[in-house]
Amino acid sequence: MSYHIARNTFLLTVVAILCMPTLAMAQSPRLTVEDAHFVDSHGRQVLLHGMNVISKSKAQNYLSWHGPDDFAAMRRWGMNCVRLGILWDGVEPEPGKFDDAYLDGVAQRVAWAKKNGLYVFLDMHQDLYSVLYSDGAPEWATLHEDKPHVTGSVWSDAYMVSPAVQTSFDNFWANTPAADGVGLQDHYAAAWRHVAKRFAGESAVIGYDLMNEPFPGTAANEIQAALLQSRFAQILAERSDGKVNSPEEIAAMWLQPEGRQQITALLDDMHVYAALVEAQEDLSVKFERQNLQPMYQRVTNAIRQVDQDHLILLETSYYCNSGVRCGIEPVNGLNGQRDPNQAFVPHGYDIVVDTPGLAGANSSRVELIFKRHAETARRLDMPMIVGEWGAFGNWDERILPSARVIQRLFEKHLCGDTYWDYGRDIQTQAYFPVLCRSLPQRIAGTLLSYQSNPETGLFTCRWEEAAHVTVPTIIYLTAGIAENVELTPKGTRYEFEFVQGNSGPVYLIIPPTGKAVDRTLTVRPTDK
């Protein structure tokens, strides 16, 4: 059903979406990269926003519990993107043998996403490298040399303290042959080629996230040694009232919950924190350029043999999650020239992630993390999606200040995001309004700024419209149809499409002017 209301000099059209998808809900056109932006086939800039969907359970064949209704829910919540996790162990459970039944399950989830106008990028996920320690590489690809596996008070501590995890990474970076005589990276690249061949013709899949949070292996020990012999350790000792006297004591404290809490409190001082990230930078960059970059190029070459179009998505090293500068470079195509379709997909977590102190995330530390990522995106001349952030779990209202700080940073840096991760009760969480928020999805030109206030419903947006774009700008609004809509140039028309039923969230459809013009939008909630 539809009806028309004339107000002032513009026409307001309201369309209630019942069963058939309309303009905003239609299948999403393929994305490319232009001028460091994601651009659809109509020439509109696309802002990607969504969640991670993944299963790390071998018992579930690494296929998540999410069904068609869950993908439809993401669309209702104003999302247009899914970071869909896949596991090397699922793709290649035996050397050189690929599990196409597993990829059928992945393809089913891609189909559910596509039906709801959601883009998908595939994330080859790992935590602690292997299924032997968490998830990722198959057992046959885990060359740990019988080293012991050691854990800490937080699951990720094993990166730093487990000889088995570190040695397994070392053998991967060295391309050490598996039992069949083929190098581990060669196997990994072949697995990616098999995945890319399967999805090369799928328009809903926008790209391939080559490895989740790559870690350097035993080189981490060198990074830790440099850290504990740096200005950071000296400053920390000076400010700990004599409680910390040596680098060894600092390391021991960090592995215990109470000690970690004490050090984290000292790292609220940004002078101390800046010294921390600076001490890690040179060696982290060395790993990225000597080990990570060649692997990225090897995998890109394998993918480009079967898929020339989908995006190559590049992550930073594990250390850059907390604000260490990134040293990766763009990858090349098979012609040896810069590949035109690639993007930057860093992660952003404060050091309190996965701890009881998560709600106490330091805003200054978080701002530094995203500032560094934005600097890297500009250096690379690539669009940016923050592939993971949050991990808020079942936190109550105390998490809201941290969540809103991150939202503001996404708005400041005009980047996309996929929240970690889509839990069964996500809609009931205190931070859900930060996930389901008003934002510009498709801009008929270039997005200049926007801001959404989940508490008041106020939404503002500014963009430079391109004369050659002939399709509408699309904005998702959580506040429903607001009477107070201000749009420039004045007198232009717009339409609303209900997300479902005849109330609640809507898509604001703004036809283009056909001119190169600066446009602004302000939406205020209706007074009740």
SVG drawing of the C-alpha trace seen along z (x, -y; Angstrom):
<svg xmlns="http://www.w3.org/2000/svg" viewBox="-3 -25 69 62">
<polyline fill="none" stroke="black" stroke-width="0.4" points="0.0,0.0 1.1,-3.6 -0.2,-7.1 1.0,-10.5 1.1,-13.6 1.9,-17.0 3.8,-19.1 5.2,-22.6 7.0,-22.3 8.0,-18.7 6.3,-15.4 6.5,-12.7 5.7,-9.2 5.4,-6.4 5.6,-2.8 4.8,0.1 7.0,3.1 4.9,6.2 6.2,9.2 8.0,8.0 11.2,6.0 11.2,2.5 13.9,0.1 15.9,0.0 15.4,3.7 16.3,5.0 19.3,7.2 22.5,5.2 24.5,4.5 28.1,5.6 30.8,3.5 34.1,2.2 36.7,-0.2 37.0,-3.8 38.8,-6.7 39.3,-4.8 35.5,-4.2 33.3,-1.2 31.1,-2.0 28.1,-0.1 27.4,0.5 25.3,-2.7 28.2,-4.9 27.0,-5.3 29.3,-5.3 28.4,-2.4 28.9,-2.4 29.1,1.2 27.7,2.0 26.9,5.4 28.1,8.3 30.3,11.3 28.6,14.6 30.7,17.7 30.9,21.1 34.2,22.3 32.8,25.7 34.1,28.8 31.1,30.7 28.8,28.3 31.0,28.6 31.9,24.9 28.5,23.8 26.8,21.2 23.4,21.6 22.0,18.6 19.1,19.3 17.1,17.4 15.2,15.4 18.5,14.2 19.8,12.8 16.4,11.1 16.7,9.6 20.1,8.0 18.4,6.3 15.6,5.0 18.2,3.6 19.7,1.5 22.7,3.7 24.0,4.5 27.1,6.6 28.1,9.9 31.7,11.0 31.2,14.7 33.8,16.8 35.2,19.9 37.8,22.3 40.8,23.8 40.1,27.1 36.6,27.0 37.8,26.2 40.8,28.7 40.3,31.3 42.9,33.6 46.0,32.4 44.8,31.5 41.3,32.7 38.6,30.1 35.2,30.5 32.6,29.2 29.8,30.2 31.1,27.7 31.3,25.0 27.7,25.9 26.7,24.9 28.7,21.6 26.9,21.0 23.6,21.5 24.4,18.7 25.5,16.5 22.2,17.2 20.3,16.1 22.3,13.0 21.8,12.3 18.0,12.7 18.0,9.9 20.3,7.5 23.3,8.2 26.8,8.2 29.2,11.0 32.9,11.1 34.5,14.4 37.0,14.4 39.5,17.3 39.4,17.3 42.0,18.5 42.6,18.2 45.9,19.5 46.6,20.9 45.1,24.4 42.2,26.6 44.6,28.2 44.6,25.0 41.5,23.1 40.4,22.9 41.8,22.4 44.4,24.7 43.8,28.5 45.8,30.8 47.8,32.0 48.9,28.4 50.0,27.8 53.7,28.4 54.3,27.8 57.5,29.9 56.2,31.5 56.5,28.1 54.3,27.7 51.1,25.7 50.8,23.2 47.8,21.0 47.2,17.9 44.4,16.2 42.9,14.8 42.7,17.1 44.8,14.9 47.7,15.0 48.7,18.3 49.9,16.3 52.6,14.9 53.4,17.9 52.7,21.1 55.7,22.6 53.4,24.9 51.3,22.0 54.4,19.9 56.3,22.8 53.2,23.7 53.1,20.2 56.8,20.2 56.4,23.3 53.5,21.6 55.5,18.5 58.5,20.6 56.2,22.5 57.5,25.7 56.3,28.8 53.4,30.8 53.6,34.6 52.7,34.7 55.8,32.5 53.7,29.4 54.4,26.2 51.9,25.0 51.4,21.7 51.0,23.4 48.3,25.5 46.7,22.4 46.8,20.5 45.3,23.6 42.5,23.7 41.7,20.0 41.8,20.6 39.3,23.4 37.0,21.1 37.4,18.3 36.6,20.5 33.4,21.6 32.2,17.9 33.8,16.1 30.4,15.6 28.5,14.7 27.6,11.0 26.6,11.0 30.2,12.0 32.3,8.8 35.7,10.2 38.1,12.4 39.6,11.6 42.9,13.5 43.7,14.3 42.2,13.3 44.7,11.5 48.0,12.8 50.5,13.5 54.3,13.6 55.1,16.8 58.3,16.9 59.2,13.4 56.7,12.4 59.3,13.2 61.6,10.6 58.8,8.1 58.1,8.8 61.9,8.5 62.0,5.1 58.9,4.0 60.2,4.9 63.6,3.2 62.0,0.1 61.1,-3.3 57.7,-1.8 59.1,0.5 61.1,-2.3 58.1,-4.6 55.9,-1.8 58.3,-1.0 58.7,-4.7 54.9,-5.1 54.1,-1.9 55.3,-3.1 58.1,-0.6 55.7,2.3 57.3,3.2 61.1,3.4 62.0,5.3 60.8,6.3 60.4,9.9 58.1,8.8 56.0,6.8 55.6,9.9 54.7,12.1 52.1,9.5 50.4,9.3 49.7,13.0 47.7,12.8 44.3,11.1 45.2,8.8 48.5,7.8 46.9,7.2 44.4,5.0 47.2,2.9 49.1,2.5 46.0,1.6 45.3,-1.2 48.8,-2.6 48.1,-2.4 45.3,-4.9 48.1,-7.4 48.5,-8.0 52.2,-8.8 52.7,-5.3 50.4,-3.7 52.1,-5.6 55.5,-4.2 53.9,-0.7 52.7,-0.8 55.9,-2.6 58.1,0.1 56.4,2.7 56.2,0.9 59.5,1.6 59.3,5.4 55.6,5.6 56.3,3.8 59.3,6.1 57.0,9.1 54.3,7.6 56.8,6.8 59.0,9.9 56.4,12.5 52.8,11.3 53.2,9.4 54.6,12.3 51.9,14.6 49.2,12.1 50.8,11.9 51.0,15.7 47.3,16.1 46.2,13.1 48.0,14.8 46.1,18.0 42.8,16.2 43.3,14.1 43.9,17.3 40.2,18.0 38.6,14.7 39.7,11.3 36.8,9.3 36.2,9.8 38.0,7.7 41.2,8.7 40.8,7.7 44.0,7.1 44.3,7.2 47.1,5.9 49.3,8.0 47.8,9.0 49.7,6.2 48.0,3.4 44.6,4.3 45.7,2.1 47.2,-0.9 50.6,0.2 51.2,-1.3 50.7,1.0 53.3,1.7 51.4,3.7 51.4,2.5 48.9,3.1 49.1,6.4 49.7,6.7 47.6,8.4 48.9,11.1 50.3,8.4 52.6,7.2 50.8,3.9 48.7,2.8 45.5,4.8 42.6,2.3 40.2,4.2 41.5,4.3 40.5,2.9 41.8,2.5 40.0,4.5 41.7,3.9 40.4,4.8 40.0,2.5 40.0,3.7 41.2,1.9 43.5,4.0 40.7,4.8 38.9,7.0 37.9,10.4 38.5,9.4 36.2,8.4 37.3,4.8 35.8,4.5 33.4,1.8 36.3,-0.3 37.8,-0.7 39.8,-3.9 38.4,-6.3 41.9,-7.8 43.4,-4.4 40.4,-3.5 40.7,-6.8 44.4,-6.1 43.7,-2.7 41.2,-4.0 43.3,-7.1 46.2,-4.8 43.9,-2.6 42.5,-5.6 46.1,-6.8 47.0,-3.4 43.9,-3.4 44.9,-6.8 48.5,-5.7 47.2,-2.6 44.6,-4.7 41.9,-2.0 38.4,-2.0 38.3,-0.7 36.0,1.7 36.7,2.4 36.2,6.2 36.0,6.8 35.2,4.5 33.2,4.7 33.0,8.3 30.7,7.0 28.9,10.3 26.3,10.0 27.5,6.8 24.8,4.6 24.3,0.8 27.8,0.2 29.1,1.0 27.2,-1.7 29.7,-4.6 32.4,-2.4 30.1,-1.3 29.1,-4.9 32.7,-6.1 33.4,-3.5 30.3,-4.5 31.4,-8.1 34.8,-7.0 33.2,-5.1 31.3,-8.3 34.4,-10.5 36.4,-8.3 33.5,-7.4 34.5,-3.7 32.5,-0.5 32.2,2.0 31.2,5.5 30.6,6.1 32.0,9.2 29.7,11.1 26.0,12.1 25.0,13.8 21.6,15.5 20.3,12.8 21.9,9.8 18.7,7.8 18.2,7.9 21.6,6.5 22.1,3.0 24.4,2.0 22.0,3.1 20.9,-0.5 24.6,-1.2 24.4,1.7 20.9,0.9 21.5,-2.8 20.6,-5.3 23.2,-5.6 23.7,-6.4 23.9,-3.2 24.2,-4.4 25.2,-7.9 24.7,-9.3 28.1,-10.9 30.6,-11.2 29.8,-11.1 31.3,-14.0 29.9,-13.6 27.1,-12.0 26.1,-11.5 23.4,-9.4 22.3,-9.8 20.6,-6.6 19.4,-8.3 17.6,-11.3 16.9,-10.0 18.6,-13.0 20.4,-12.2 22.5,-14.5 24.2,-13.8 26.1,-15.8 27.3,-14.6 28.6,-15.9 26.2,-14.7 27.6,-13.6 25.9,-14.8 26.3,-11.4 24.5,-9.3 20.9,-8.7 19.7,-6.5 18.7,-7.6 20.6,-8.1 19.4,-5.6 19.4,-6.3 18.3,-3.9 16.5,-5.6 15.7,-3.8 13.3,-6.6 10.6,-5.8 8.8,-8.5 9.8,-11.8 7.9,-15.0 11.0,-17.2 13.0,-16.4 15.2,-19.1 16.7,-18.4 18.7,-20.6 18.3,-21.8 15.0,-22.9 11.9,-21.8 13.3,-18.5 11.3,-15.4 12.0,-12.2 10.3,-8.9 10.0,-6.6 9.9,-2.8 8.9,-1.0 11.2,1.8 8.2,3.9 4.6,3.2 3.6,-0.4 5.7,-1.7 9.2,-1.6 12.5,-1.9 12.4,-3.2 14.6,-3.8 14.7,-7.4 14.9,-7.4 16.3,-10.7 16.3,-11.0 19.3,-12.7 19.2,-16.2 21.2,-15.5 23.7,-18.2 27.0,-18.4 25.7,-19.9 26.4,-19.8 23.4,-18.3 22.5,-18.1 19.9,-16.2 18.7,-16.6 16.1,-14.3 14.6,-15.1 12.3,-12.7 8.6,-13.6 7.6,-15.3 5.1,-13.2"/>
</svg>
